[in-house]
Amino acid sequence: MEKEGKVDKTKKVEEKETKKEKVEEPKFSKVSGKDLKKETEMSYIENKKEKKQNKEKKESNEKGNKKVGYWVGGIILLFVVLAIVTALLLLPTTPEKTVEGMLNSLKNADFESVNKYVNYEEIVNESEMLQNSEMDEETQSLLFNKLTWKTLNISKEENTASVEVEITNKDFNQIISNYKQEALRIAFSGESFTEEVQNNKLKEQLKNEEIGTKTITTTIQLEKQDGEWKVQADESLVNALLPGLQEAINSLNAIING
């Protein structure tokens, strides 16, 4: 009986130790191959997404820096251009530039700007005469659209200057002659020769490509007024700008005075 009791007691101690070992045995989570693959893929996707976000952030910062650079560069360029333009505007005028400005204004039918370059004393203000005439803008623009010129010589003193210029424009003697023939034809036909018809007929002759040109060499006189050179307009300048016009007017006056 004592042996059996000892055996039972020993058996119980062994069972107890066995249970203790089982309790202390580490527990490992069972992960399948499929779950492991899924976790790996998720980790790869997250890393890729993070890299993409970092790249986009970096590119955005670079673009922002470029925009700021362009903006700053644009401002600097603007100031440089303004400085150049201001410097050019502050340059003193010369007799040649004044003549060029006047002729360019006439060629572009900018009759208002002509007044900046010309001083009218002996003749009627040509620009105002053209602006107040019955001619429409197109007709006025046709007066000088073929105007060309060549500067031959410049002589300058302290407050006076002379610029010799070779000026070429349409032959207005031929234009007026053709216009006169049209007017006579309309008068004899009994048609109404209204201002609109007159303007259209003049426009036709100004557009007529068969009309030749005439070249006149004239000397333009200038005077310095308040630091600026001004063209002294006279009849010789008008005759050079509208070659043949005075000749046509003289012819008409001869017919009228019979």
C-alpha positions in Angstrom: 0.0 0.0 0.0 2.8 2.4 0.8 4.5 1.6 -2.6 1.3 2.3 -4.4 1.0 5.6 -2.5 4.5 6.6 -3.4 4.0 5.7 -7.1 0.8 7.7 -7.3 2.5 10.6 -5.6 5.5 10.5 -8.0 3.0 10.2 -11.0 1.2 13.2 -9.8 4.4 15.3 -9.6 5.4 14.2 -13.1 2.0 15.1 -14.5 2.2 18.5 -12.8 5.6 19.2 -14.3 4.4 18.1 -17.7 1.5 20.5 -17.5 3.8 23.3 -16.4 6.0 22.7 -19.4 3.0 22.8 -21.7 1.9 26.1 -20.2 5.4 27.6 -20.6 5.6 26.4 -24.2 5.6 29.5 -26.5 2.6 30.0 -28.7 3.2 30.8 -32.4 0.5 32.3 -34.5 -0.3 30.2 -37.4 0.0 32.2 -40.6 -0.8 30.6 -43.9 1.3 31.2 -47.1 -1.6 33.1 -48.7 -1.8 35.5 -45.7 1.9 36.1 -45.8 1.8 36.9 -49.5 -1.0 39.3 -49.0 0.8 41.1 -46.2 3.9 41.4 -48.4 1.9 42.8 -51.3 0.2 45.3 -49.0 3.6 46.4 -47.6 5.0 46.8 -51.2 2.0 48.8 -52.3 2.2 51.1 -49.3 5.9 51.7 -49.9 5.3 52.4 -53.5 2.5 54.8 -52.7 4.7 56.6 -50.1 7.5 56.9 -52.7 5.1 58.3 -55.2 3.8 60.9 -52.8 7.3 62.0 -51.9 8.2 62.3 -55.6 5.0 64.4 -56.3 5.8 66.6 -53.3 9.3 67.1 -54.6 8.2 67.9 -58.1 5.6 70.3 -56.8 8.2 72.1 -54.8 10.5 72.3 -57.9 7.6 73.6 -60.0 6.9 76.2 -57.3 10.5 77.3 -57.3 10.5 77.5 -61.1 7.3 79.7 -61.1 8.9 82.0 -58.6 12.0 82.2 -60.7 10.0 83.0 -63.8 8.0 85.6 -62.0 11.1 87.3 -60.5 12.9 87.1 -63.9 9.8 88.7 -65.6 9.9 91.6 -63.2 13.6 92.2 -63.7 13.1 92.0 -67.5 10.2 94.5 -67.3 12.3 97.0 -65.3 15.2 96.6 -67.9 12.8 97.3 -70.8 11.3 100.3 -69.0 14.7 101.7 -68.3 15.7 101.3 -72.0 12.5 103.0 -73.2 12.9 105.8 -70.7 16.4 106.4 -71.8 15.4 106.5 -75.4 12.6 108.9 -74.7 15.0 111.2 -72.8 17.4 111.3 -75.7 17.5 114.8 -77.3 15.6 115.1 -80.6 17.6 115.7 -83.8 16.5 117.5 -87.0 16.6 114.2 -88.9 14.4 112.4 -86.3 11.9 115.2 -86.4 11.6 115.0 -90.2 11.4 111.2 -90.0 8.6 111.5 -87.3 6.6 113.9 -89.5 6.9 111.8 -92.6 6.1 108.5 -90.8 3.0 110.1 -89.2 1.8 111.3 -92.7 2.4 107.8 -94.2 0.4 106.2 -91.4 -2.4 108.8 -91.7 -1.8 109.9 -88.1 -2.4 113.6 -88.9 -2.9 114.5 -85.2 0.7 113.4 -84.5 2.0 115.6 -87.3 1.4 118.6 -85.1 4.1 117.3 -82.7 6.8 117.8 -85.4 5.5 120.8 -87.3 5.2 124.5 -86.7 2.6 126.1 -88.9 3.1 129.8 -89.5 2.8 130.7 -93.2 0.3 128.0 -94.3 -3.0 126.5 -93.0 -2.6 123.7 -90.5 -2.6 120.8 -92.9 -3.5 118.2 -90.4 -6.6 120.1 -89.1 -7.6 120.8 -92.7 -7.6 117.1 -93.5 -9.4 116.2 -90.3 -12.1 118.7 -90.9 -12.6 117.9 -94.6 -15.4 115.7 -96.1 -12.9 113.0 -96.9 -13.4 109.8 -94.9 -10.6 108.1 -93.0 -9.8 105.7 -95.9 -9.5 108.5 -98.4 -7.2 110.4 -96.1 -5.0 107.4 -95.6 -4.6 107.0 -99.3 -3.1 110.4 -99.7 0.3 109.3 -98.3 0.2 105.5 -98.2 2.8 105.3 -101.0 5.0 108.0 -99.5 8.8 107.3 -99.5 11.8 109.5 -98.8 15.5 109.6 -98.6 17.6 112.0 -96.5 20.4 113.5 -98.6 22.0 116.1 -96.4 21.8 117.7 -93.0 23.2 121.0 -91.8 22.7 122.2 -88.3 23.6 125.3 -86.3 22.6 126.1 -82.7 18.9 126.7 -83.1 18.3 126.2 -86.9 18.8 123.3 -89.2 18.2 122.3 -92.8 17.4 118.8 -94.0 17.6 118.0 -97.7 15.1 115.3 -98.5 14.2 113.4 -101.7 10.4 112.8 -101.4 8.4 110.5 -103.6 4.6 110.3 -103.7 1.7 109.7 -106.1 1.4 112.1 -109.0 -1.5 114.3 -107.8 -1.5 116.2 -111.1 -2.5 112.9 -112.8 -5.0 112.1 -110.0 -6.7 115.5 -110.2 -6.8 115.3 -114.0 -8.5 111.9 -114.0 -10.9 113.0 -111.3 -11.8 116.1 -113.4 -12.6 114.0 -116.4 -14.9 111.8 -114.3 -16.6 114.8 -112.9 -17.3 116.2 -116.4 -18.6 112.9 -117.6 -21.0 112.7 -114.7 -22.1 116.3 -115.2 -22.9 115.8 -118.9 -24.7 112.5 -118.2 -27.1 114.3 -115.8 -26.2 112.1 -112.9 -26.2 113.6 -109.4 -22.7 114.5 -108.3 -23.2 114.3 -104.5 -20.4 114.6 -101.9 -20.5 110.8 -101.5 -20.0 110.3 -105.2 -17.2 112.9 -105.3 -15.4 111.1 -102.4 -15.8 107.7 -104.0 -14.4 109.0 -107.4 -11.4 110.6 -105.6 -10.9 107.4 -103.7 -10.9 105.4 -107.0 -8.1 107.6 -108.4 -6.1 107.4 -105.2 -6.3 103.6 -105.5 -5.5 103.5 -109.2 -2.3 101.5 -109.6 -1.8 103.1 -113.0 -1.1 106.4 -111.4 2.6 107.1 -111.5 4.8 108.7 -108.9 6.7 111.9 -108.8 9.9 112.7 -106.9 10.8 116.1 -105.7 13.9 117.2 -103.8 13.3 119.8 -101.2 15.1 121.4 -98.2 13.1 121.3 -95.0 13.8 124.1 -92.6 13.7 123.5 -88.8 14.0 125.6 -85.7 14.6 124.5 -82.1 11.8 125.5 -79.8 11.8 124.7 -76.1 14.6 122.2 -76.7 12.7 120.4 -79.5 13.2 120.6 -83.3 10.2 121.8 -85.2 9.6 121.6 -89.0 8.8 125.1 -90.4 6.0 124.2 -92.8 5.9 126.2 -96.1 4.5 125.8 -99.6 7.6 124.1 -100.9 7.1 121.3 -98.3 3.4 120.9 -99.3 4.4 120.7 -103.0 6.9 118.0 -102.2 4.5 116.0 -100.1 1.7 116.3 -102.7 3.6 116.5 -106.0 1.7 117.9 -108.9 -1.2 119.2 -106.8 -0.3 122.9 -107.2 0.1 122.3 -110.9 -3.4 120.8 -111.1 -4.9 123.6 -109.1 -3.2 126.2 -111.4 -4.7 124.4 -114.4 -8.2 124.4 -112.9 -7.9 128.1 -112.0 -6.9 128.8 -115.6 -10.1 127.0 -116.9 -12.3 128.8 -114.4 -10.9 132.2 -115.1 -11.1 131.5 -118.8 
